[in-house]
Amino acid sequence: MKNSYDFSKGVKNPYAKRLKKQVTIRLAEDTIGYFKAQGAKAGIPYQSLINLYLADCVGRQKKLSIHWG
């Protein structure tokens, strides 16, 4: 290991704005089960699948529509 390193030609991380933030949310067990099953079928972690779904909602500017039965 060197005593010092030269970072003068370093490049800023282009993905720094895309980093993920850990949050805690409460989800119904059947909702988690659904995304776990879909994630298993797709071969990706269910948390990533939930993130992809929410990111798609953001990208499409989906508006919330709630209909109480």
C-alpha positions, 0 to 999 in steps of 0.5 A: 500500500502506498503512503499517499495516492493522487486523486487529482485526476479522479472522476466523480461517481456518475451514479451518485444521484441514483443511490438508494436510501433505506426506508422502513414501510409497512406492507400487508403480508399478502402484498409482500407475498405477491412481490416475493412470488413475482420476484422468484419467477423473474429471478430478482429480489422482491425489494428490487421488484418493488423498487422497479414498480414504483420507479415505473409509476414515477416515470409514467407520472401515474396518478393515484386513484382509490375507489372504496367499495 
